[in-house]
């Protein structure tokens, strides 16, 4: 698989980001803004599922309102994350934090769209033991994605 990572880094886009003076910090800044959008959208629904905050609104209503922000944040992070990856793909290949982040990301996305979303959009749902477990799992997964992502730069 190393050959693929080497190829990614050698693409014109990877080279352009890597050799530019300001591209990487600008892209990283936008990536972090996307993290804020995604994290905020995830957290507001998870906290509501826990029965903390926005208790005057139904969980499904909060989830519907937060969904566009979640999608925008996720799209921003995927786009900018791809650019950041291309600029240092070989470093990522050897970086354990990168692999932890990618694994946690896949699990977090599956959890968000296959488990959490159906629970959160249940019109009858209010905070319950089930919703609390789903919310805690969601927060733990996304925290792992964010923490491993931040650790990539330090390892």
C-alpha positions as CSV (number, residue, x, y, z in Angstrom):
1,X,0.0,0.0,0.0
2,X,3.0,2.3,0.4
3,X,3.1,2.7,-3.4
4,X,-0.4,4.3,-3.3
5,X,0.7,6.8,-0.6
6,X,3.8,7.7,-2.6
7,X,1.6,8.2,-5.7
8,X,-0.8,10.4,-3.7
9,X,2.1,12.6,-2.4
10,X,3.6,12.9,-5.9
11,X,0.3,14.2,-7.5
12,X,0.4,17.8,-8.7
13,X,-2.1,18.7,-6.0
14,X,0.0,17.1,-3.2
15,X,3.1,18.8,-4.5
16,X,1.3,22.2,-4.9
17,X,0.1,22.1,-1.2
18,X,3.4,20.9,0.1
19,X,5.6,23.5,-1.8
20,X,3.3,26.5,-1.2
21,X,4.2,28.8,1.6
22,X,0.7,29.5,2.8
23,X,-1.5,26.6,1.4
24,X,-1.1,24.1,4.2
25,X,-1.8,26.6,7.1
26,X,-4.8,28.0,5.2
27,X,-6.2,24.5,4.4
28,X,-5.5,23.4,8.0
29,X,-7.5,26.5,9.3
30,X,-10.5,25.7,7.1
31,X,-10.2,22.0,8.2
32,X,-10.5,23.1,11.8
33,X,-13.5,25.4,11.0
34,X,-15.1,22.3,9.5
35,X,-14.3,20.4,12.7
36,X,-16.1,23.1,14.7
37,X,-19.2,22.8,12.5
38,X,-19.2,19.0,12.6
39,X,-18.4,18.8,16.3
40,X,-21.0,21.4,17.1
41,X,-23.7,19.6,15.1
42,X,-22.8,16.3,16.6
43,X,-22.5,17.6,20.2
44,X,-25.8,19.6,20.2
45,X,-27.8,16.4,19.2
46,X,-25.8,14.1,21.5
47,X,-26.3,16.4,24.4
48,X,-30.1,16.6,23.7
49,X,-30.2,12.8,23.5
50,X,-28.5,12.7,26.9
51,X,-31.3,15.0,28.2
52,X,-28.9,17.9,28.6
53,X,-29.6,21.2,26.9
54,X,-32.4,22.2,24.5
55,X,-34.8,20.1,26.6
56,X,-37.7,22.2,25.3
57,X,-37.3,20.7,21.8
58,X,-37.8,17.2,20.7
59,X,-34.7,15.2,19.8
60,X,-35.9,14.7,16.2
61,X,-36.3,18.5,15.7
62,X,-32.8,19.2,17.0
63,X,-31.4,16.4,14.8
64,X,-33.1,17.8,11.7
65,X,-31.9,21.3,12.4
66,X,-28.3,20.2,13.0
67,X,-28.1,17.9,10.0
68,X,-27.2,20.5,7.4
69,X,-24.4,21.8,9.6
70,X,-23.2,18.2,10.2
71,X,-23.1,17.6,6.4
72,X,-21.4,21.0,5.7
73,X,-18.8,20.3,8.4
74,X,-18.2,16.8,7.2
75,X,-17.9,17.9,3.6
76,X,-15.5,20.7,4.5
77,X,-13.3,18.3,6.5
78,X,-13.3,15.6,3.8
79,X,-12.3,18.1,1.1
80,X,-9.6,19.8,3.2
81,X,-8.4,16.6,4.8
82,X,-7.8,15.1,1.4
83,X,-5.7,18.1,0.4
84,X,-3.7,17.9,3.7
85,X,-3.3,14.1,3.2
86,X,-2.0,14.5,-0.3
87,X,0.7,17.0,0.8
88,X,2.2,14.5,3.3
89,X,0.8,11.1,2.4
90,X,4.0,9.1,3.1
91,X,4.3,10.6,6.5
92,X,0.7,9.6,7.2
93,X,1.5,6.0,6.0
94,X,4.0,5.7,8.9
95,X,2.0,7.6,11.4
96,X,0.0,5.5,13.9
97,X,-2.3,8.5,14.8
98,X,-3.3,8.7,11.1
99,X,-4.4,5.0,11.1
100,X,-6.3,5.5,14.4
101,X,-8.1,8.5,13.0
102,X,-9.0,6.8,9.8
103,X,-10.3,3.7,11.6
104,X,-12.2,5.8,14.1
105,X,-13.6,8.0,11.3
106,X,-15.1,5.0,9.4
107,X,-16.6,3.7,12.6
108,X,-17.9,7.1,13.6
109,X,-19.5,7.7,10.2
110,X,-21.2,4.3,10.3
111,X,-22.4,5.0,13.9
112,X,-23.6,8.4,13.0
113,X,-25.6,7.5,9.9
114,X,-26.6,3.9,10.6
115,X,-27.3,3.9,14.3
116,X,-27.4,7.5,15.7
117,X,-29.5,9.1,13.0
118,X,-32.4,6.6,13.1
119,X,-32.5,6.8,16.9
120,X,-32.3,10.7,16.9
121,X,-35.0,11.0,14.2
122,X,-37.5,8.8,15.9
123,X,-40.4,11.2,16.5
124,X,-41.4,9.4,19.7
125,X,-37.9,9.5,21.2
126,X,-37.0,11.6,24.2
127,X,-34.0,10.9,26.4
128,X,-33.8,7.2,27.3
129,X,-31.3,4.7,28.3
130,X,-31.0,3.7,24.6
131,X,-30.5,7.3,23.4
132,X,-27.9,7.9,26.1
133,X,-25.8,5.0,25.1
134,X,-26.0,6.0,21.5
135,X,-25.0,9.6,22.3
136,X,-22.1,8.6,24.6
137,X,-20.9,6.2,21.9
138,X,-21.1,9.0,19.3
139,X,-19.2,11.5,21.5
140,X,-16.5,9.0,22.3
141,X,-16.0,8.1,18.6
142,X,-15.9,11.7,17.3
143,X,-13.6,12.7,20.2
144,X,-11.2,9.9,19.1
145,X,-11.3,11.1,15.5
146,X,-10.6,14.7,16.6
147,X,-7.9,13.8,19.1
148,X,-6.1,11.4,16.8
149,X,-6.3,14.0,14.0
150,X,-4.7,16.6,16.2
151,X,-2.0,14.1,17.2
152,X,-1.0,13.5,13.6
153,X,0.8,16.8,13.6
154,X,2.7,16.0,16.8
155,X,3.9,12.5,15.9
